[in-house]
Amino acid sequence: MFVVGGIYFTRLASVEKMLEKGVDLITITAIMKFILIDKVVELEPGRKIRAIKNVSLAEEYLADHFPTFPVLPGVLLLEGLIESASWLVRQTQSFAHSMVLLEEARNVKYKSFLAPGGQIEYTVEVKTIEDNISSFSGFGQCGDQKIVEARFGLRHFNLADEDKKMAAVDAKIIENLKQRWELLKVG
């Protein structure tokens, strides 16, 4: 599973089918379903990122998870780490790739719940960042309490790597990401 503009896909083929049907991927990426970082509070390109997420009862997924005990779903806690690392890759590589996707997650540990009104701070440190792959370790905590921790790897690429006709789509996605970065960045 991976995310393009906040929309979850199980395979790159799913994106390709949408494009074949004439769905504008740029329109999709502009209507982010879930953004799991509110602000980047520290960035050391190639080394580390710290980002925060405030959890509000107004977030629609909390209505189902769980109605009488709303908490941020574990998969979204992990996605917050992944999203943080994705920004670290983009900044380190000067937005070289339109796609930064989860390759693997290992040793994911959920230590506590995060309820509405809470704030999680994600800290992600680089193990390696290469041209097309990267690996990280990270954790999220609320105050002094760890909520989630994991080791994970990302892969990064452009759609045009497989199909040169996708270069314009890559450029639009990267531009959209640069605009979003202006809202998230430190300072």
Beta strands, then each sheet from edge to edge (+ up, - down):
strand 1: 2-4
strand 2: 7-9
strand 3: 39-44
strand 4: 48-54
strand 5: 99-110
strand 6: 119-129
strand 7: 133-142
strand 8: 145-157
sheet 1: 1+ 2-
sheet 2: 3+ 4- 6+ 7- 8+ 5-
end
